[in-house]
Amino acid sequence: MRSLELYEMELILNKNGGSLKNYPFMPLPSPDMVLQLGNRLIREQLGYDQEKEKEDLDILLPTLNSDQM
């Protein structure tokens, strides 16, 4: 369980340009945990808010000109 908590902390730090590696006194999450949870970049890209994207589409679609359509 501790490794999962460390992994979550690492994710939060990564989103803000940091890492647990910047804090020598902090342990790092196990490499196995990182492999089990998959690629961070792919997970972040797939973690978008679908409702917000739909709202943005509904607002922006009517503003496209004919070339953009």
C-alpha positions in Angstrom: 0.0 0.0 0.0 2.8 2.4 0.8 4.1 2.0 -2.8 0.8 3.1 -4.1 0.8 6.2 -2.0 4.3 7.0 -3.1 3.3 6.5 -6.7 0.3 8.9 -6.2 2.6 11.5 -4.7 5.0 11.1 -7.7 2.1 11.7 -10.1 1.1 14.9 -8.3 4.7 16.1 -8.3 5.1 15.2 -12.0 2.1 17.3 -12.9 3.8 20.3 -11.3 7.2 19.7 -12.8 8.7 17.9 -9.8 9.6 14.4 -8.6 10.2 12.5 -5.5 13.8 12.2 -6.8 14.2 15.9 -5.9 13.8 14.9 -2.2 16.6 12.5 -1.3 15.0 11.6 2.1 11.9 10.3 0.4 11.6 6.7 -0.8 10.6 6.1 -4.4 7.6 3.9 -5.5 8.6 0.4 -6.6 9.3 0.0 -10.3 6.7 -2.8 -10.3 4.0 -0.4 -9.3 4.9 1.9 -12.2 4.8 -0.9 -14.7 1.4 -2.2 -13.4 -0.2 1.2 -13.7 1.1 1.9 -17.2 2.5 4.8 -19.1 1.9 8.1 -17.3 1.7 10.1 -20.5 -0.9 7.9 -22.1 -2.9 7.8 -18.9 -2.9 11.6 -18.7 -4.0 11.9 -22.3 -6.8 9.5 -21.8 -7.9 11.1 -18.5 -9.7 14.1 -20.1 -13.1 15.3 -19.0 -15.5 14.0 -21.7 -18.4 16.3 -20.6 -16.2 19.4 -20.7 -14.9 18.4 -24.1 -18.5 18.0 -25.4 -19.5 21.4 -24.0 -16.5 23.0 -25.7 -17.5 21.3 -29.0 -21.0 22.6 -28.7 -19.8 26.1 -28.1 -17.0 26.2 -30.7 -18.4 24.1 -33.6 -20.8 26.8 -34.7 -18.0 29.4 -34.9 -16.0 27.4 -37.5 -15.9 28.9 -41.0 -16.5 26.8 -44.1 -12.8 26.0 -44.6 -12.5 24.8 -41.1 -15.6 22.6 -41.4 
